[in-house]
Amino acid sequence: MQNLVILAGNVGATPESRTTNGGTTITSFSLATSRPKRDSEGKVQKDEKGRRVEDTEWHRITCFNGVGKTVAEYVEKGQKVMVRGRIHYTRWTDQEKIERYGVEIIADEVTFLSYGKSRQQQQAASQDNEDDDIPF
């Protein structure tokens, strides 16, 4: 049996990274995935402007060591990524003695499907400069 998850979506916020006393890098970020909302007959719902209505779900993604370092360095809010990993459930009792549950995706791989905004701006600026270097 396998516990395998593949998600593709948009990063919701700049990833947060920390290092444990043992030297393990742990990086976390939120990922938004969406799918079309359907009515009771299974038809895709549209808004008043004719655009399809989507249901968005948010996922907590956690990366360790090399993957975590790469994500912390290169991933930005709004960037499109694909995550391959596994579902991890946790259970704990809070300070008020209430049992709590959580779920996160432990990422084995994070594939960049787009550049972050800062990288896109750098590329646009370099393309503008390339036009000036063409001799005619």
Salt bridges, closest charged atoms under 4 A:
GLU41 OE1 - LYS43 NZ 3.82
ASP47 OD2 - ARG51 NE 3.26
GLU54 OE2 - ARG52 NH2 3.03
ASP55 OD1 - LYS37 NZ 3.93
GLU57 OE2 - ARG35 NE 4.00
ASP94 OD2 - ARG100 NE 2.97
GLU99 OE2 - ARG91 NE 3.20
GLU109 OE2 - ARG84 NH1 3.94
